[in-house]
Amino acid sequence: MTSNDADIKASVCVVTYNQVEYIEQCLQSLIDQITNFEFEIIVGDDFSTDGTRTIVENFQRKYPHVIKPIFHSRNVGAAVNFNAVHGSARGKFVAHVDGDDYMLPNKLQSQVDFMERNPNCNISWHRMYVSCGQNVKEDLLDLNNFRQLCFTRADILKFITIGMNSSKMYRAETMNFQRPDFLMLDYFANVEQIGDGQACFISSDPLGVYRAGIGIAKNDFKVKEALSLSFLYFLSKYPKLSNEINQSVLLLLLMAFKNRRYKELSLFLKVYLKSFSFFTPWKLYKDYEFIKMLRLPK
């Protein structure tokens, strides 16, 4: 590999914190990628205390022209670490990988090839296997039954999570959007980065492995608060897409009610009323079969 910016076509951004059990497999799976272009691997370690940093340092010594570490001198949090890593990317295309996940052969080449063939695609995803302890299963995405393989901003607003974050690749220029003054979730970034383009699945082949049950909990109330603030932000910025936002909020309300999470009910009810549409329940019903495929396998 080379350190010349002009030669770097893809940047792989890895964020990690106290993932000593997983980071070696993650980094090795990226080093082993065979491509016809140069790529870099930027690793942001958020002041790990369990030996993660030592493993990253060993990789940097072994592959100094590929591994570009960012070692924080204190714990700065996931958002600051994410911004530091992605802000250092030099490639035309940028892939995100969480440090507890790992990639399969041909991930980078397949994704870059797809995005070069499809200039309107600003974000791409691929399917992932899901590791649940000792069991590895395919995700529930049956692309043959998808109504579409490419999605718009309206779709992301409506479905919240379509592709897994560790499968994401985007065009570098799409990161030039205004950051919110609250916790920025993957959802927020996807809504802004897609712009007037599309977000697409590149094929039906799983090209990575996601470890379930590790990292930020999806039912963490701070995450739900950030989601609520994101909805309000987008209601103001994209008022013509209020119906899509209302549908996503209704789904979260129903899930909160089912699981008796009453703080979330109160949180999302305010957003639901602000974006209310009589047609939302019917639209949610029509989309439910697709929404079921976005869940993790049991």
N, C-alpha and C positions, 0 to 999 in steps of 0.2 A: 504494500500500500504506500501511498505517498501523502505528504502533508500539504501539497499544493491545493488550494481551494478549488481551482478550476478543474481538477481531476476528480473531485469527490462528487459522485452522482447521488448517492444516498447516505443519509445519516440515520443511525439506529440509536434512539434515545432510551436508555435503561435507567429506571429509578429504583433505588433500593434502600432498605433500612432494616437492619437486624434480620437478614435472610441468609445466614451462613449455610443453612441446609440446602439452599436452592440456587444461590447465585452462580456457583461454578457451572452447573448444568446449563443455566440460562446463557452465560457468556460463551461457553464452548459451543452451544448450538448456533450461535451467531458467527463465531469465528469459522465454523465449518461450512458456512454458506458458500457455495460456488457461484460466482457471477462473472459476467463479461465486462464489469465496470468496477471502479474503485468505490469503497464505502468505508465509513468510520463508525466506531461504536463509542458513544459518549455515555459514561456511567456516572450518575450522581448518587453518592453515598451520603445519607443524611446523618452523619456522625454515629454510625453503628458502633455498638459496644460488644458485639458477639463474635468478632472475627471476620465479618463480611469485608471490612476494609482490607485486611491482609490478603484475602483471595483476589480482590480487585487489583491490588498492588502487584501480586504475582502475575496476573494476566497482562498488566501494563508492561512489566519487565520483559515478558516473553513476546509480546506483540506490540511494541512501542509505537509503530506507525498506524495501528488500527485502534487500540484502546486509548481513549482520552478520558481520564478520570477527573471528576470534580469532587474533592473531599471538603465537606463543610467542617468548620472548626467548632461548631455547636449544632445542636438539633434545630433546624430552621423550619421544619414542617413540610408536609407533602407538596403544598402549593408552591412554596419558594423553591424547593428542590426541582420540581417539574419545570418551572419557568427558567431556572438556571441551566438545566440540561437542554431543553428545547431551544433556548435562546442562543446556545453555543453551536447549534447545528449549521453545517456549511453546505449540505447537499441540496440538490434540486428537489429531492423527495425525502421525507422524514417519516421514519417508522417509530412507533412507540411500543416498548416492551416493559412490562412490570418484572421486577427482578426475581419473582417467584414462579414465573412462567417460562416456557422454553419453546423454541421454534423447530420446525421440521425442515428437511432438505427442500431447496428450491423456493422457499418463502420469498426471499428478497428479489430474485430474478423474475419470478412470476408476477409479483406485484408491480415492480418497476415497468416491466414489459406492458402490462395491462394499462397502466396510467399513461404511458407514452402513446399507446394506440388510441386512447380515449381522452383527448384534450379537455373535454368538458367534465371529466371526473376529477373533482377536487379532493375527495376522500375515498379510499378503498379499504375494504375489509376482506378477510377470508374466514372460512369456517375453522373451528377449533375443536380438538378433543377436550374433554373435561375430566380432570383427575380428581377423584373423590376418594382420598385415602389410598387404598391398594387397587382400586378399580379405576379404569380409564374407559370412558364412554364417548361416543360421538355426541355432539350437540344435537338439539332438536330441530335444526334448520333443514327443512326439506325444500331445497331450492327449486325442485321440479314443480312444486305446488305453490311457489310464490307467484303472485300476480305480476311482480316486477322484480328485477335484480338491481335496479338503480332507483335511488330515492332522492327526494327534494327536501328543502328546508321544512316545508309543511309536514312531511312524513316524520322527520326527526322530532319536531315539536310534538307530534301526536303520539309517537311510540316510545319516546325517550331513549331507550337503548335498543339498537338494531344489531350492530356488529360489536364484538368484544373489543375492549380497548387495546389489548395486546396484539390484536390483528390489524390495527389501524395504520395506514400510511396516508400522508397528505402532501400536497404541494407546499413548499416552504413559504411561498408568498402569502398563503392564506392565514398565516399566524399574525398578520398585521391588522389586528382588530383591538378595540378598546377593552381592556380588562375590567371586570366588575370590581366594586369595592367590598365584595363578600366572597366567600369561598367559591372558587371557580371549579365546577365539576366538568367531567368529560362531556356531559350533555350540553353545557353552555358552549364549550369550545366547538363541538360538532355543529351546533346551530349557526354559529358565526362563520366557521371555516367553510361550510358548504357554499356560501354565497349564492349566486344565481346558477351554480353548477349542480353536480350530482354527487351522491355517495353510492358506491357500487360494490357488490360482491364480485370478486374476480373469477370465481369458479366454484364448483361443488366440492373441491378437494380440501380437506382439513390440512392446514399448514402450520399448526402450532398446538401447544397444550396449555390449557388454563387450569391452574390449581384452585379448586373451589374451597371456600371457607377460610382463606388466608387473605390478610390485608384489611383494608377499610371495610367494615361491616355495612352492608346495604341498608340495614335497619337502624344505623346510627342516627340519632335524632338531629345531629348537626348536619348530616347529609340531607335529611328531609327539609331542614330549614333553608339550606342553600338551594334546594330544588324549588321551594316556594318562592324565594327571592328571584330565582331565575325566571319563573313563570311571570311574575309581576313585571320584571324588566322587559321580557319579550312582549307582554301585552301592550306595554307602552311603545316599544320600538316597532313591533309588527302587528298593529291593530287588525289588519285584514286577515290575520291568521289566528284570531281569538278562538274560533271554533275548534281548531286543532289543539290549542292549549287547554281548552275546556274539557276535551275528551281525555287527555292525559291526566288531568286533575281528577276527573270522575273515577278513572281506574284506580288511582291512588287512594281516593276516598273509600271505594269499595274494599280494597285490600286492608286498609286501616280498620274498617268496621269489622271485617271478617276475623282479623287477628286481635281485635279489642285494644287497638292502640289509640286511645282516646285523645292524647295530645296531638297526634297526627291528624285526627279527624277535625279538630278545632283549627289546626294550622291550614289545612287544605280547603276547608269549607269556605273560608274567606275568599280564597282565589277562585273557587268554583262559582261563587255568587257574583264575583266581579266580572267573570268571563261567560256568564250563563248563556246557554243556547238550548232551546226546546228540542233540537234535533240530535243532541249529543248522545243520549242513551241508545237511539237507533243506530247511529254510526258506530258506536262502541260494540254493539251487538254484531254488526256486519263484519267488524274487524277482529272479532274475538278469536277465530281459528288461527289467524296469523299471529296474534299476540301470544297465544299458547306456545308457539314455536320459539319465541324469544326467551322462554324460561330455561333454567338449567335442568338437565336430566336428574331424576331422583335415583 
